[in-house]
Amino acid sequence: MWVVADLDEDYIAKMEDVLEVYERPYDQHEPVVCLDEKPITLHADVRPATPATPGREARRDNEYERCGTANVFCAVEPKAGRNFSFPTPDRSGFEFARVMVNLALAYPEAKTIHLVMDNLNIHRRKTLADAFGADAFAALPFGFGAGTSPASRGLRARRCGSPSISKIRVLAL
């Protein structure tokens, strides 16, 4: 069941900000990327499948053995038709930090990456600093800092040595 937040002025302002970003025309230097994650249950077959034979379709038993869980982070840039899948062993802050770095590296020409995602507890600047350590975090070839998201906790990536600042702007409801 979906739980919708109270439609107060703050929520409506955040939603309008997200919709305004979605309405912009495509700009390869300012891509709009949506990010979400999903837990996955890993299954193994209990009995082997039987291949198709003339006059009989392939068969696969619906019984399975549960083999743990994993996670997948999915990022989609709808206007460019790009998508990224990042399978991870879990939905930890460290894995989120790795995904953020991979996304930043996937857009080397971007001036701004507008990242639209939910308010999951790991979607924070602190998560990145915790994952890399303060010194290593500061030494990344691009930095993450305070941004201008509706929730006032955006992540910004800047490329060192670049005359223009590249950033990841987080829009969250």
Secondary structure, DSSP 8 states (H G I E B T S, - for coil): --------HHHHHHHHHHHHHHHS---TTS-EEEEEEEEEEEEEESS--B--BTTB--B--S-EEEEEEEEEEEEEETTTTEEEEEEESS--HHHHHHHHHHHHHH-TT-SEEEEE----TT-SHHHHHHHH-HHHHHTSSEEEEE---TTS--EEEEETT-SS--EEEEE--
